[in-house]
């Protein structure tokens, strides 16, 4: 049985349904494109950038 979705569900520019969350670092309210799970950290856009692994210039996959 498919879960009913609100007609007014907020979506991002790619059409993904957005979910309300609270950033695990700064405590700011934010929205994320996945359903937050208890016990897993969720970060706002700014804090996510701080936790992201740096990209290496020379590591291309082709």
NUDRENKOL-787608 format. One line per field, with one value per residue: residue number from 1; x, y, z of N, C-alpha, C in turn. Coordinates in pm, whole numbers, plus 32768, in hexadecimal, padded with zeros to 4 digits. Layout:
BEGIN
num c(NUM|...)
nc1 c(X|...)
nc2 c(Y|...)
nc3 c(Z|...)
cac1 c(X|...)
cac2 c(Y|...)
cac3 c(Z|...)
cc1 c(X|...)
cc2 c(Y|...)
cc3 c(Z|...)
This chain:
BEGIN
num c(1|2|3|4|5|6|7|8|9|10|11|12|13|14|15|16|17|18|19|20|21|22|23|24|25|26|27|28|29|30|31|32|33|34|35|36|37|38|39|40|41|42|43|44|45|46|47|48|49|50|51|52|53|54|55|56|57|58|59|60|61|62)
nc1 c(8054|8043|80CD|800E|803E|805A|7FA7|801E|8129|8271|8366|84AE|857F|85AB|84D3|84C2|8431|8430|849F|8463|855F|8654|878B|889F|898B|8985|8882|87C4|868E|863F|8617|8615|865D|8609|8572|85AA|8656|863D|8751|880D|88E6|8881|88C5|88C3|88DC|89C7|8A5D|8A76|8B2F|8C15|8C40|8C67|8D30|8E67|8E93|8F71|904E|90D9|9054|8FA4|8EA2|8ECD)
nc2 c(7F8A|80D4|81F6|8311|8454|85A8|86A5|8795|8772|87DC|8813|87EF|8897|87C8|872B|8681|8607|86C8|86BE|8727|8779|8782|8810|874F|87BC|88E3|8913|8997|89C0|8907|8889|874E|8667|8564|8472|84B1|83D9|834B|8362|838B|8484|85C7|86CF|8832|88FC|899E|8925|8825|8848|886D|876E|86D2|8601|8666|86A6|8609|868E|85FB|8507|8471|83B6|8347)
nc3 c(8000|7FA3|8038|8091|800F|8069|7FBB|7FBD|7FEB|8022|7F2B|7E9A|7DA2|7CF5|7D04|7DDB|7F07|802C|8181|82CE|83BB|84C7|84EB|854B|85A5|85C2|8614|8581|84D0|83AF|825C|81C0|80B0|80EE|81CA|8312|83F7|8538|8612|854E|84D6|845E|8385|8350|8226|823A|830F|82A8|81DB|8272|82D7|81FE|8130|80A9|7F4C|7E69|7D82|7CB9|7CA1|7BCE|7B2C|7A26)
cac1 c(8000|8096|80B4|7FD2|8091|8010|7FA5|8070|81AF|82D6|83C7|8520|857E|85B2|8455|84C9|83E6|8487|8473|8496|85C4|86A3|8818|88E0|89FA|8964|87FA|876F|8629|8662|85CE|866E|8615|85F6|852E|860E|8646|866C|87D6|8868|88F1|8851|8908|8893|8937|8A49|8AA5|8A95|8BAB|8C85|8C52|8C7F|8DBB|8E9C|8EA7|8FFB|9054|910B|900E|8F32|8E81|8ECB)
cac2 c(8000|814B|825E|838A|84CB|8624|86EE|880C|874D|8834|87CC|8841|88B6|874B|86E4|8626|8631|86F8|869D|8780|873D|87DE|87F3|870E|880F|896A|8918|89E6|8977|88FD|8824|86F0|8618|84DA|846D|849D|8361|835C|832D|83B2|8516|8613|8750|889B|890F|89D3|88C1|87B4|8869|8859|86DE|8691|85DE|86BA|8663|860D|86BF|8599|8486|8469|832B|8326)
cac3 c(8000|7F97|809B|8058|801E|806D|7F3D|7FCE|8018|7FE9|7ED7|7E71|7D13|7CA9|7D18|7E4E|7F7D|8096|8209|8336|8412|8518|84D8|85BD|85D3|85F0|864A|8529|8484|8322|8212|817C|804B|811C|824A|837C|844A|85C2|8629|84E1|84D5|83EA|8386|82F7|81B3|8266|835E|8251|8196|82D0|82EF|817E|8113|803B|7ECB|7E3C|7CF9|7C59|7CA4|7B72|7B0E|799A)
cc1 c(8058|806A|8079|802B|8038|8016|8003|80FC|8215|833D|8439|851A|8588|8535|8456|8479|8446|8449|84B3|84F6|8604|8734|8856|8953|89CB|88D7|8799|8709|8652|8607|8632|861D|8606|85B1|8596|85EE|8680|86F6|883B|886F|88BC|8891|88C4|88FB|89C2|8A9B|8ACB|8B19|8C25|8CA4|8C74|8D13|8DEC|8EAF|8F39|8FFD|907B|90BD|8F91|8F1D|8E7C|8F50)
cc2 c(807D|81B4|82D9|8401|8546|8669|8766|87EB|87A7|87E2|882A|8855|883B|86F6|8681|865E|8655|86DB|86FD|8734|87AB|87B3|87BB|8760|8892|8979|8969|898C|8978|8898|87CF|869A|8584|84DF|8451|8422|837C|831B|8350|844B|8551|869C|87B2|88AB|893C|896B|8847|87CE|8853|87C5|8691|8673|8634|8667|8672|862E|8650|8516|848A|83D9|830C|8321)
cc3 c(8000|7FFC|8057|8074|801B|7FE5|7F44|8003|7FD4|7F9E|7EB2|7DDA|7CBA|7CBB|7D8D|7EC2|7FED|811E|826C|8391|8466|850C|8558|85F5|8611|8628|85F6|84E3|83F2|82DE|81C5|811C|806E|81A3|82B7|83D1|84D4|85D1|85BC|84DF|8452|83F4|8328|8288|81DF|82B2|8309|8208|81F0|82E3|8270|816A|80A0|7FBC|7EA2|7DA7|7C95|7C54|7C4D|7B4C|7A7A|7965)
